Amino acid sequence: MAPRRNISSGSKWEPLLGYSRAVVAGNTVYVSGTVGANADGTIPEGAYAQTKRALEIIRDALAQAGADLTNVVRTRLFMADMGDFDAVAKAHGEVFGDIRPATTIVEVSKLVDAAFVVEVEALAVI
């Protein structure tokens, strides 16, 4: 089996839930579902800002793994309200418009906190 490396973002939830922001296994980077919380714990207002922030967190995790956004081959977006589709799509498109990973968007009944409206996960191949 290929060596495994766990990557932490320092989130208080990682040790509590027993997960990593990302896991590198061989040449694949699995990035956990990521909400758009700021480093100080505040939550940006609106779906666009939250999606942009989540993608920044994912970008930083990929960098720690030796990858970047161009290595992303799949994203999954979980939205609390499909009415936010245009805002989420705009933010995702600004980052991935030229990269064009396979993508799934699903509406869910709620996320971990009612203030969050979107959660993003990613899969990258180095």
MMTF fields as JSON, N, C-alpha, C and O atoms, coordinates in Angstrom:
{
  "mmtfVersion": "1.0.0",
  "mmtfProducer": "UNKNOWN",
  "numBonds": 503,
  "numAtoms": 504,
  "numGroups": 126,
  "numChains": 1,
  "numModels": 1,
  "chainsPerModel": [1],
  "groupsPerChain": [126],
  "chainIdList": ["A"],
  "bondAtomList": [4, 2, 8, 6, 12, 10, 16, 14, 20, 18, 24, 22, 28, 26, 32, 30, 36, 34, 40, 38, 44, 42, 48, 46, 52, 50, 56, 54, 60, 58, 64, 62, 68, 66, 72, 70, 76, 74, 80, 78, 84, 82, 88, 86, 92, 90, 96, 94, 100, 98, 104, 102, 108, 106, 112, 110, 116, 114, 120, 118, 124, 122, 128, 126, 132, 130, 136, 134, 140, 138, 144, 142, 148, 146, 152, 150, 156, 154, 160, 158, 164, 162, 168, 166, 172, 170, 176, 174, 180, 178, 184, 182, 188, 186, 192, 190, 196, 194, 200, 198, 204, 202, 208, 206, 212, 210, 216, 214, 220, 218, 224, 222, 228, 226, 232, 230, 236, 234, 240, 238, 244, 242, 248, 246, 252, 250, 256, 254, 260, 258, 264, 262, 268, 266, 272, 270, 276, 274, 280, 278, 284, 282, 288, 286, 292, 290, 296, 294, 300, 298, 304, 302, 308, 306, 312, 310, 316, 314, 320, 318, 324, 322, 328, 326, 332, 330, 336, 334, 340, 338, 344, 342, 348, 346, 352, 350, 356, 354, 360, 358, 364, 362, 368, 366, 372, 370, 376, 374, 380, 378, 384, 382, 388, 386, 392, 390, 396, 394, 400, 398, 404, 402, 408, 406, 412, 410, 416, 414, 420, 418, 424, 422, 428, 426, 432, 430, 436, 434, 440, 438, 444, 442, 448, 446, 452, 450, 456, 454, 460, 458, 464, 462, 468, 466, 472, 470, 476, 474, 480, 478, 484, 482, 488, 486, 492, 490, 496, 494, 500, 498],
  "bondOrderList": [1, 1, 1, 1, 1, 1, 1, 1, 1, 1, 1, 1, 1, 1, 1, 1, 1, 1, 1, 1, 1, 1, 1, 1, 1, 1, 1, 1, 1, 1, 1, 1, 1, 1, 1, 1, 1, 1, 1, 1, 1, 1, 1, 1, 1, 1, 1, 1, 1, 1, 1, 1, 1, 1, 1, 1, 1, 1, 1, 1, 1, 1, 1, 1, 1, 1, 1, 1, 1, 1, 1, 1, 1, 1, 1, 1, 1, 1, 1, 1, 1, 1, 1, 1, 1, 1, 1, 1, 1, 1, 1, 1, 1, 1, 1, 1, 1, 1, 1, 1, 1, 1, 1, 1, 1, 1, 1, 1, 1, 1, 1, 1, 1, 1, 1, 1, 1, 1, 1, 1, 1, 1, 1, 1, 1],
  "groupList": [{"groupName": "MET", "atomNameList": ["N", "CA", "C", "O"], "elementList": ["N", "C", "C", "O"], "formalChargeList": [0, 0, 0, 0], "bondAtomList": [1, 0, 2, 1, 3, 2], "bondOrderList": [1, 1, 2], "singleLetterCode": "M", "chemCompType": "L-PEPTIDE LINKING"}, {"groupName": "ALA", "atomNameList": ["N", "CA", "C", "O"], "elementList": ["N", "C", "C", "O"], "formalChargeList": [0, 0, 0, 0], "bondAtomList": [1, 0, 2, 1, 3, 2], "bondOrderList": [1, 1, 2], "singleLetterCode": "A", "chemCompType": "L-PEPTIDE LINKING"}, {"groupName": "PRO", "atomNameList": ["N", "CA", "C", "O"], "elementList": ["N", "C", "C", "O"], "formalChargeList": [0, 0, 0, 0], "bondAtomList": [1, 0, 2, 1, 3, 2], "bondOrderList": [1, 1, 2], "singleLetterCode": "P", "chemCompType": "L-PEPTIDE LINKING"}, {"groupName": "ARG", "atomNameList": ["N", "CA", "C", "O"], "elementList": ["N", "C", "C", "O"], "formalChargeList": [0, 0, 0, 0], "bondAtomList": [1, 0, 2, 1, 3, 2], "bondOrderList": [1, 1, 2], "singleLetterCode": "R", "chemCompType": "L-PEPTIDE LINKING"}, {"groupName": "ASN", "atomNameList": ["N", "CA", "C", "O"], "elementList": ["N", "C", "C", "O"], "formalChargeList": [0, 0, 0, 0], "bondAtomList": [1, 0, 2, 1, 3, 2], "bondOrderList": [1, 1, 2], "singleLetterCode": "N", "chemCompType": "L-PEPTIDE LINKING"}, {"groupName": "ILE", "atomNameList": ["N", "CA", "C", "O"], "elementList": ["N", "C", "C", "O"], "formalChargeList": [0, 0, 0, 0], "bondAtomList": [1, 0, 2, 1, 3, 2], "bondOrderList": [1, 1, 2], "singleLetterCode": "I", "chemCompType": "L-PEPTIDE LINKING"}, {"groupName": "SER", "atomNameList": ["N", "CA", "C", "O"], "elementList": ["N", "C", "C", "O"], "formalChargeList": [0, 0, 0, 0], "bondAtomList": [1, 0, 2, 1, 3, 2], "bondOrderList": [1, 1, 2], "singleLetterCode": "S", "chemCompType": "L-PEPTIDE LINKING"}, {"groupName": "GLY", "atomNameList": ["N", "CA", "C", "O"], "elementList": ["N", "C", "C", "O"], "formalChargeList": [0, 0, 0, 0], "bondAtomList": [1, 0, 2, 1, 3, 2], "bondOrderList": [1, 1, 2], "singleLetterCode": "G", "chemCompType": "PEPTIDE LINKING"}, {"groupName": "LYS", "atomNameList": ["N", "CA", "C", "O"], "elementList": ["N", "C", "C", "O"], "formalChargeList": [0, 0, 0, 0], "bondAtomList": [1, 0, 2, 1, 3, 2], "bondOrderList": [1, 1, 2], "singleLetterCode": "K", "chemCompType": "L-PEPTIDE LINKING"}, {"groupName": "TRP", "atomNameList": ["N", "CA", "C", "O"], "elementList": ["N", "C", "C", "O"], "formalChargeList": [0, 0, 0, 0], "bondAtomList": [1, 0, 2, 1, 3, 2], "bondOrderList": [1, 1, 2], "singleLetterCode": "W", "chemCompType": "L-PEPTIDE LINKING"}, {"groupName": "GLU", "atomNameList": ["N", "CA", "C", "O"], "elementList": ["N", "C", "C", "O"], "formalChargeList": [0, 0, 0, 0], "bondAtomList": [1, 0, 2, 1, 3, 2], "bondOrderList": [1, 1, 2], "singleLetterCode": "E", "chemCompType": "L-PEPTIDE LINKING"}, {"groupName": "LEU", "atomNameList": ["N", "CA", "C", "O"], "elementList": ["N", "C", "C", "O"], "formalChargeList": [0, 0, 0, 0], "bondAtomList": [1, 0, 2, 1, 3, 2], "bondOrderList": [1, 1, 2], "singleLetterCode": "L", "chemCompType": "L-PEPTIDE LINKING"}, {"groupName": "TYR", "atomNameList": ["N", "CA", "C", "O"], "elementList": ["N", "C", "C", "O"], "formalChargeList": [0, 0, 0, 0], "bondAtomList": [1, 0, 2, 1, 3, 2], "bondOrderList": [1, 1, 2], "singleLetterCode": "Y", "chemCompType": "L-PEPTIDE LINKING"}, {"groupName": "VAL", "atomNameList": ["N", "CA", "C", "O"], "elementList": ["N", "C", "C", "O"], "formalChargeList": [0, 0, 0, 0], "bondAtomList": [1, 0, 2, 1, 3, 2], "bondOrderList": [1, 1, 2], "singleLetterCode": "V", "chemCompType": "L-PEPTIDE LINKING"}, {"groupName": "THR", "atomNameList": ["N", "CA", "C", "O"], "elementList": ["N", "C", "C", "O"], "formalChargeList": [0, 0, 0, 0], "bondAtomList": [1, 0, 2, 1, 3, 2], "bondOrderList": [1, 1, 2], "singleLetterCode": "T", "chemCompType": "L-PEPTIDE LINKING"}, {"groupName": "ASP", "atomNameList": ["N", "CA", "C", "O"], "elementList": ["N", "C", "C", "O"], "formalChargeList": [0, 0, 0, 0], "bondAtomList": [1, 0, 2, 1, 3, 2], "bondOrderList": [1, 1, 2], "singleLetterCode": "D", "chemCompType": "L-PEPTIDE LINKING"}, {"groupName": "GLN", "atomNameList": ["N", "CA", "C", "O"], "elementList": ["N", "C", "C", "O"], "formalChargeList": [0, 0, 0, 0], "bondAtomList": [1, 0, 2, 1, 3, 2], "bondOrderList": [1, 1, 2], "singleLetterCode": "Q", "chemCompType": "L-PEPTIDE LINKING"}, {"groupName": "PHE", "atomNameList": ["N", "CA", "C", "O"], "elementList": ["N", "C", "C", "O"], "formalChargeList": [0, 0, 0, 0], "bondAtomList": [1, 0, 2, 1, 3, 2], "bondOrderList": [1, 1, 2], "singleLetterCode": "F", "chemCompType": "L-PEPTIDE LINKING"}, {"groupName": "HIS", "atomNameList": ["N", "CA", "C", "O"], "elementList": ["N", "C", "C", "O"], "formalChargeList": [0, 0, 0, 0], "bondAtomList": [1, 0, 2, 1, 3, 2], "bondOrderList": [1, 1, 2], "singleLetterCode": "H", "chemCompType": "L-PEPTIDE LINKING"}],
  "groupTypeList": [0, 1, 2, 3, 3, 4, 5, 6, 6, 7, 6, 8, 9, 10, 2, 11, 11, 7, 12, 6, 3, 1, 13, 13, 1, 7, 4, 14, 13, 12, 13, 6, 7, 14, 13, 7, 1, 4, 1, 15, 7, 14, 5, 2, 10, 7, 1, 12, 1, 16, 14, 8, 3, 1, 11, 10, 5, 5, 3, 15, 1, 11, 1, 16, 1, 7, 1, 15, 11, 14, 4, 13, 13, 3, 14, 3, 11, 17, 0, 1, 15, 0, 7, 15, 17, 15, 1, 13, 1, 8, 1, 18, 7, 10, 13, 17, 7, 15, 5, 3, 2, 1, 14, 14, 5, 13, 10, 13, 6, 8, 11, 13, 15, 1, 1, 17, 13, 13, 10, 13, 10, 1, 11, 1, 13, 5],
  "groupIdList": [1, 2, 3, 4, 5, 6, 7, 8, 9, 10, 11, 12, 13, 14, 15, 16, 17, 18, 19, 20, 21, 22, 23, 24, 25, 26, 27, 28, 29, 30, 31, 32, 33, 34, 35, 36, 37, 38, 39, 40, 41, 42, 43, 44, 45, 46, 47, 48, 49, 50, 51, 52, 53, 54, 55, 56, 57, 58, 59, 60, 61, 62, 63, 64, 65, 66, 67, 68, 69, 70, 71, 72, 73, 74, 75, 76, 77, 78, 79, 80, 81, 82, 83, 84, 85, 86, 87, 88, 89, 90, 91, 92, 93, 94, 95, 96, 97, 98, 99, 100, 101, 102, 103, 104, 105, 106, 107, 108, 109, 110, 111, 112, 113, 114, 115, 116, 117, 118, 119, 120, 121, 122, 123, 124, 125, 126],
  "secStructList": [7, 7, 7, 3, 3, 3, 3, 7, 7, 7, 7, 6, 2, 2, 2, 2, 2, 6, 7, 7, 1, 3, 3, 3, 3, 6, 6, 3, 3, 3, 3, 3, 3, 3, 3, 7, 7, 7, 6, 6, 1, 7, 7, 7, 1, 1, 2, 2, 2, 2, 2, 2, 2, 2, 2, 2, 2, 2, 2, 2, 2, 2, 2, 2, 6, 6, 7, 7, 4, 4, 4, 3, 3, 3, 3, 3, 3, 3, 3, 1, 7, 4, 4, 4, 2, 2, 2, 2, 2, 2, 2, 2, 2, 2, 2, 2, 6, 6, 6, 7, 7, 3, 3, 3, 3, 3, 3, 7, 1, 7, 7, 1, 1, 6, 6, 7, 7, 3, 3, 3, 3, 3, 3, 3, 3, 7],
  "xCoordList": [0.833, 0.0, 0.88, 1.924, 0.44, 1.183, 1.157, 0.194, 2.217, 2.231, 1.045, 0.564, 0.608, -0.519, -0.019, 0.792, -0.526, -0.154, -1.417, -2.171, -1.637, -2.788, -2.399, -1.296, -3.309, -3.089, -4.162, -5.352, -3.724, -4.644, -4.743, -3.772, -5.933, -6.106, -6.12, -6.192, -6.052, -6.096, -7.51, -7.696, -8.494, -9.881, -10.106, -9.558, -10.923, -11.246, -12.032, -12.077, -12.649, -13.477, -12.659, -13.122, -11.447, -10.645, -10.377, -10.667, -9.836, -9.62, -10.926, -11.023, -11.926, -13.211, -13.875, -14.333, -13.926, -14.557, -13.608, -14.046, -12.299, -11.322, -11.164, -11.214, -10.975, -10.766, -9.65, -9.175, -9.245, -8.22, -8.829, -9.763, -8.305, -8.76, -8.533, -9.36, -7.377, -7.072, -6.214, -5.524, -6.27, -5.439, -4.774, -5.433, -3.448, -2.703, -2.438, -1.857, -2.859, -2.612, -2.079, -2.81, -0.801, -0.174, -0.177, 0.294, -0.711, -0.748, -2.124, -2.425, -2.952, -4.308, -4.458, -3.985, -5.123, -5.404, -6.919, -7.641, -7.379, -8.798, -9.02, -8.491, -9.793, -10.053, -11.463, -12.44, -11.54, -12.815, -13.78, -13.38, -15.054, -16.053, -15.627, -15.256, -15.683, -15.125, -16.165, -16.678, -16.468, -17.344, -16.481, -15.267, -17.108, -16.356, -16.136, -16.321, -15.747, -15.478, -14.14, -13.182, -14.086, -12.823, -11.961, -12.463, -10.678, -9.736, -10.131, -9.843, -10.781, -11.191, -12.539, -13.057, -13.107, -14.374, -15.606, -16.709, -15.438, -16.589, -16.988, -16.195, -18.224, -18.758, -19.118, -19.914, -18.544, -18.868, -20.362, -21.03, -20.862, -22.269, -22.515, -21.887, -23.411, -23.865, -23.129, -22.002, -23.818, -23.319, -22.054, -21.145, -21.988, -20.803, -19.565, -18.552, -19.652, -18.502, -18.118, -16.931, -19.097, -18.785, -18.122, -17.202, -18.587, -17.968, -16.539, -15.64, -16.319, -14.958, -14.036, -12.906, -14.527, -13.698, -13.425, -12.297, -14.416, -14.201, -13.153, -12.306, -13.206, -12.227, -10.826, -9.838, -10.721, -9.413, -8.841, -7.649, -9.689, -9.243, -8.791, -7.775, -9.538, -9.164, -7.849, -6.981, -7.693, -6.43, -5.252, -4.202, -5.418, -4.337, -4.014, -2.844, -5.034, -4.806, -4.078, -3.175, -4.473, -3.799, -2.333, -1.465, -2.05, -0.666, 0.165, 1.307, -0.405, 0.311, 0.569, 1.513, -0.277, -0.141, 0.789, 1.072, 1.265, 2.122, 1.321, 1.82, 0.101, -0.786, -1.319, -1.017, -2.109, -2.803, -4.156, -4.514, -4.895, -6.251, -6.293, -7.302, -5.216, -5.206, -5.169, -5.44, -4.835, -4.811, -6.181, -6.346, -7.155, -8.483, -9.207, -9.348, -9.659, -10.392, -11.87, -12.668, -12.238, -13.629, -13.942, -13.145, -15.108, -15.618, -17.05, -17.769, -17.426, -18.816, -19.246, -18.533, -20.402, -20.928, -22.256, -23.156, -22.359, -23.564, -24.161, -23.518, -25.39, -26.016, -27.27, -28.053, -27.45, -28.638, -29.873, -31.004, -29.649, -30.762, -30.332, -29.44, -30.957, -30.599, -30.881, -30.438, -31.611, -31.819, -30.519, -30.455, -29.488, -28.169, -27.293, -26.108, -27.882, -27.092, -26.249, -25.054, -26.846, -26.106, -24.876, -23.811, -25.017, -23.896, -22.801, -21.616, -23.201, -22.224, -21.549, -20.332, -22.338, -21.789, -20.794, -19.756, -21.098, -20.186, -18.843, -17.791, -18.88, -17.631, -16.841, -15.625, -17.527, -16.873, -16.296, -15.175, -17.058, -16.612, -15.41, -14.554, -15.335, -14.178, -12.888, -11.817, -12.993, -11.818, -11.555, -10.408, -12.608, -12.445, -12.882, -12.964, -13.162, -13.649, -12.763, -13.263, -11.455, -10.523, -10.104, -9.663, -10.24, -9.808, -10.887, -10.592, -12.123, -13.314, -13.33, -13.424, -13.241, -13.327, -14.747, -15.705, -14.859, -16.184, -16.79, -16.094, -18.072, -18.687, -20.096, -20.853, -20.424, -21.774, -22.27, -21.53, -23.533, -24.15, -25.417, -26.268, -25.518, -26.641, -27.23, -26.495, -28.551, -29.195, -29.396, -29.862, -29.036, -29.179, -30.11, -30.325, -30.651, -31.602, -30.923, -31.53, -29.686, -28.935, -27.479, -27.125, -26.647, -25.228, -24.97, -25.915, -23.726, -23.374, -23.866, -24.116, -24.003, -24.493, -25.418, -25.113, -26.525, -27.493, -26.912, -27.449, -25.833, -25.204, -24.476, -24.252, -24.103, -23.419, -24.441, -25.448, -24.172, -25.098, -24.494, -25.209, -23.181, -22.521, -21.327, -20.664, -21.074, -19.896, -19.314, -20.051, -17.999, -17.32, -16.29, -15.54, -16.241, -15.132, -14.465, -15.058, -13.226, -12.449, -11.582, -11.199, -11.288, -10.389, -9.363, -9.726, -8.097, -7.041, -6.075, -5.859, -5.502, -4.492, -3.228, -3.231, -2.131, -0.849, -0.101, 1.011],
  "yCoordList": [-1.18, 0.0, 1.247, 1.29, 2.247, 3.504, 4.199, 4.061, 4.948, 5.678, 6.652, 7.17, 6.874, 7.764, 8.942, 8.779, 10.135, 11.326, 12.13, 12.455, 12.444, 13.248, 14.711, 15.06, 15.568, 17.009, 17.667, 17.385, 18.545, 19.239, 20.707, 21.317, 21.262, 22.705, 23.409, 24.636, 22.637, 23.213, 23.409, 23.992, 22.934, 23.067, 22.354, 21.278, 22.969, 22.34, 21.049, 20.207, 20.888, 19.711, 18.475, 17.352, 18.665, 17.515, 16.51, 15.329, 16.916, 15.919, 15.424, 14.268, 16.295, 15.901, 14.791, 13.797, 14.967, 13.974, 12.856, 11.794, 13.101, 12.097, 12.049, 10.975, 13.214, 13.257, 14.234, 14.975, 14.226, 15.137, 16.029, 15.626, 17.238, 18.122, 17.445, 17.529, 16.761, 16.027, 14.823, 14.802, 13.832, 12.641, 12.401, 12.366, 12.237, 11.887, 10.396, 9.904, 9.676, 8.239, 7.997, 8.111, 7.664, 7.526, 8.871, 9.867, 8.898, 10.148, 10.818, 11.691, 10.41, 10.946, 11.744, 11.333, 12.891, 13.728, 13.788, 14.223, 13.344, 13.359, 14.512, 14.492, 15.51, 16.656, 16.516, 16.379, 16.556, 16.421, 17.531, 18.574, 17.291, 18.327, 19.557, 19.467, 20.709, 21.943, 23.05, 23.371, 23.63, 24.795, 26.052, 25.986, 27.182, 28.411, 29.254, 30.47, 28.656, 29.442, 30.157, 29.614, 31.365, 32.098, 31.55, 30.866, 31.851, 31.354, 31.788, 31.083, 32.934, 33.416, 32.862, 33.244, 31.955, 31.322, 32.026, 31.488, 33.222, 33.907, 33.231, 32.534, 33.456, 32.819, 33.914, 34.799, 33.865, 34.876, 34.873, 33.842, 36.02, 36.171, 35.729, 36.247, 34.791, 34.418, 33.243, 32.908, 32.636, 31.422, 31.666, 30.836, 32.777, 33.068, 33.176, 32.525, 33.994, 34.212, 32.92, 32.64, 32.139, 30.885, 29.882, 29.164, 29.836, 28.916, 29.338, 28.498, 30.639, 31.13, 30.778, 30.334, 30.981, 30.682, 29.192, 28.801, 28.352, 26.9, 26.489, 25.641, 27.085, 26.748, 27.24, 26.614, 28.338, 28.789, 27.783, 27.475, 27.276, 26.276, 25.008, 24.414, 24.602, 23.427, 23.677, 22.804, 24.86, 25.212, 25.096, 24.568, 25.585, 25.53, 24.083, 23.734, 23.247, 21.832, 21.136, 20.332, 21.448, 20.854, 21.27, 20.451, 22.521, 22.998, 22.215, 21.85, 21.957, 21.159, 19.739, 19.08, 19.279, 17.931, 17.883, 16.808, 19.058, 19.104, 19.155, 18.776, 19.615, 19.706, 21.13, 21.979, 21.381, 22.656, 22.422, 21.285, 23.48, 23.343, 22.711, 22.109, 22.837, 22.214, 20.693, 20.013, 20.154, 18.703, 18.128, 16.909, 18.99, 18.535, 17.896, 18.498, 16.664, 15.934, 15.767, 15.393, 16.048, 15.899, 16.825, 16.965, 17.459, 18.199, 17.737, 17.294, 17.86, 17.62, 18.827, 19.265, 19.353, 20.513, 20.132, 19.614, 20.398, 20.124, 21.478, 22.276, 21.731, 23.028, 22.868, 21.938, 23.79, 23.76, 24.272, 23.982, 25.032, 25.595, 25.72, 26.505, 24.957, 24.992, 26.368, 26.656, 27.204, 28.579, 29.375, 30.422, 28.893, 29.532, 29.044, 29.37, 28.265, 27.647, 28.664, 28.444, 29.764, 30.719, 31.275, 31.412, 31.592, 32.136, 31.094, 31.395, 29.866, 28.783, 28.461, 28.288, 28.382, 28.083, 29.161, 28.846, 30.419, 31.51, 31.343, 31.435, 31.097, 30.947, 29.725, 29.8, 28.61, 27.386, 27.605, 27.186, 28.256, 28.516, 29.443, 29.277, 30.413, 31.31, 30.56, 30.924, 29.525, 28.741, 27.621, 27.371, 26.952, 25.734, 25.86, 24.849, 27.066, 27.252, 26.65, 26.103, 26.745, 26.179, 24.755, 24.008, 24.38, 23.052, 22.013, 20.899, 22.385, 21.597, 20.19, 19.216, 20.06, 18.729, 18.161, 18.9, 16.861, 16.257, 16.83, 16.972, 17.155, 17.839, 17.32, 17.04, 17.202, 16.837, 17.912, 18.376, 18.309, 19.278, 18.637, 18.153, 18.647, 17.999, 18.964, 19.622, 19.044, 19.806, 18.875, 17.745, 19.371, 18.596, 19.356, 20.557, 18.661, 19.317, 20.336, 21.35, 20.091, 21.065, 20.645, 19.496, 21.611, 21.361, 21.418, 21.542, 21.332, 21.213, 22.4, 22.243, 23.559, 24.75, 25.47, 25.55, 25.986, 26.641, 27.845, 28.248, 28.422, 29.57, 29.17, 30.008, 27.89, 27.417, 27.052, 26.405, 27.473, 27.183, 26.269, 25.775, 26.04, 25.178, 24.479, 25.03, 23.263, 22.497, 21.883, 21.379, 21.924, 21.469, 20.408, 20.574, 19.328, 18.383, 18.233, 18.529, 17.77, 17.673, 16.426, 15.9, 15.977, 14.862, 15.33, 15.827, 15.162, 15.605, 14.455, 13.599, 14.451, 13.471, 14.233, 15.127, 13.858, 14.523, 13.78, 14.167],
  "zCoordList": [0.0, 0.0, 0.0, 0.651, -0.735, -0.813, 0.544, 1.297, 0.856, 2.126, 2.211, 1.203, 3.421, 3.674, 4.51, 5.421, 4.176, 4.933, 5.204, 4.286, 6.469, 6.863, 6.895, 7.315, 6.448, 6.423, 7.279, 7.136, 8.167, 9.066, 8.684, 8.235, 8.87, 8.691, 10.037, 10.101, 11.106, 12.439, 12.967, 14.034, 12.242, 12.667, 13.994, 14.233, 14.861, 16.143, 15.947, 16.844, 14.782, 14.524, 14.171, 14.371, 13.648, 13.201, 14.323, 14.135, 15.484, 16.536, 17.153, 17.566, 17.214, 17.803, 16.999, 17.561, 15.674, 14.812, 14.395, 13.955, 14.537, 14.12, 12.612, 12.011, 11.996, 10.548, 10.212, 11.073, 8.962, 8.46, 7.392, 6.698, 7.258, 6.175, 4.838, 3.93, 4.732, 3.504, 3.85, 4.869, 2.99, 3.123, 1.773, 0.734, 1.813, 0.609, 0.671, 1.639, -0.354, -0.47, -1.874, -2.857, -1.955, -3.269, -3.97, -3.421, -5.184, -5.945, -5.892, -6.707, -4.936, -4.829, -3.536, -2.476, -3.646, -2.478, -2.315, -3.212, -1.16, -0.827, 0.149, 1.261, -0.256, 0.612, 1.18, 0.444, 2.505, 3.204, 2.827, 2.31, 3.094, 2.935, 3.713, 4.883, 3.055, 3.603, 3.532, 2.46, 4.689, 4.716, 4.687, 4.881, 4.445, 4.236, 5.461, 5.404, 6.575, 7.788, 7.663, 7.113, 8.173, 8.232, 9.367, 10.259, 9.331, 10.345, 11.76, 12.727, 11.883, 13.204, 13.65, 14.7, 12.846, 13.197, 12.668, 12.758, 12.117, 11.543, 10.235, 9.602, 9.858, 8.655, 7.653, 7.967, 6.457, 5.449, 5.124, 5.216, 4.75, 4.41, 2.97, 2.046, 2.777, 1.448, 0.828, 1.192, -0.123, -0.77, -1.588, -1.582, -2.281, -3.091, -2.2, -2.455, -1.163, -0.271, 0.453, 0.622, 0.876, 1.562, 0.611, 1.003, -0.62, -1.591, -1.881, -1.919, -2.089, -2.334, -1.167, -1.371, 0.055, 1.234, 1.338, 1.64, 1.098, 1.139, 0.115, 0.396, -1.069, -2.107, -1.736, -2.122, -1.002, -0.508, 0.492, 0.457, 1.377, 2.347, 1.628, 1.989, 0.624, -0.173, -0.892, -0.919, -1.473, -2.15, -1.197, -1.565, 0.025, 1.012, 1.403, 1.563, 1.556, 1.884, 0.741, 0.97, -0.485, -1.645, -1.682, -1.986, -1.379, -1.368, -0.354, -0.634, 0.82, 1.824, 1.327, 1.763, 0.415, -0.13, -1.339, -1.868, -1.777, -2.96, -4.255, -5.315, -4.168, -5.329, -5.432, -4.593, -6.464, -6.577, -7.229, -7.536, -7.436, -7.957, -9.342, -9.71, -10.117, -11.448, -11.368, -12.357, -10.192, -10.003, -9.637, -9.58, -9.391, -8.969, -10.153, -11.217, -9.939, -10.979, -10.642, -11.501, -9.371, -8.972, -7.813, -6.884, -7.871, -6.727, -6.461, -7.357, -5.199, -4.803, -3.983, -3.079, -4.303, -3.595, -2.96, -3.622, -1.67, -0.916, -0.535, 0.147, -0.977, -0.768, 0.088, -0.106, 1.038, 1.883, 1.143, 1.534, 0.076, -0.69, -2.152, -2.474, -3.021, -4.437, -5.052, -6.164, -4.335, -4.78, -4.817, -5.46, -4.137, -4.15, -5.307, -5.379, -6.202, -7.272, -8.045, -8.242, -8.481, -9.315, -8.591, -9.194, -7.319, -6.551, -6.368, -6.516, -6.045, -5.862, -7.198, -7.258, -8.258, -9.584, -10.015, -10.598, -9.735, -10.103, -9.402, -10.035, -8.087, -7.327, -7.804, -7.979, -8.012, -8.487, -9.878, -10.163, -10.735, -12.102, -12.176, -13.045, -11.279, -11.263, -10.949, -11.435, -10.143, -9.774, -10.773, -11.144, -11.204, -12.002, -13.46, -14.158, -13.935, -15.299, -16.374, -17.357, -16.198, -17.172, -16.83, -17.704, -15.569, -15.104, -15.389, -15.821, -15.145, -15.472, -14.877, -15.623, -13.54, -12.934, -13.061, -13.286, -12.916, -12.788, -11.504, -10.499, -11.538, -10.402, -10.152, -11.081, -8.88, -8.461, -7.514, -6.647, -7.682, -6.78, -6.228, -6.974, -4.893, -4.225, -3.204, -2.467, -3.163, -2.095, -0.907, -1.054, 0.267, 1.502, 2.455, 2.292, 3.434, 4.335, 5.242, 5.585, 5.635, 6.425, 6.496, 6.23, 6.862, 7.082, 8.588, 9.367, 9.001, 10.417, 11.26, 12.455, 10.661, 11.345, 10.364, 9.174, 10.843, 9.966, 9.229, 8.197, 9.736, 9.073, 7.795, 6.922, 7.679, 6.475, 5.415, 5.701, 4.19, 3.096, 2.038, 1.166, 2.104, 1.11, 1.756, 2.635, 1.303, 1.707, 0.445, -0.403, 0.321, -0.894, -0.54, 0.423, -1.296, -1.153, -2.512, -3.549, -2.487, -3.722, -3.73, -2.685, -4.923, -5.154, -6.198, -7.265, -5.872, -6.783, -7.045, -6.187, -8.239, -8.609, -8.951, -9.797, -8.267, -8.494, -9.593, -9.953]
}
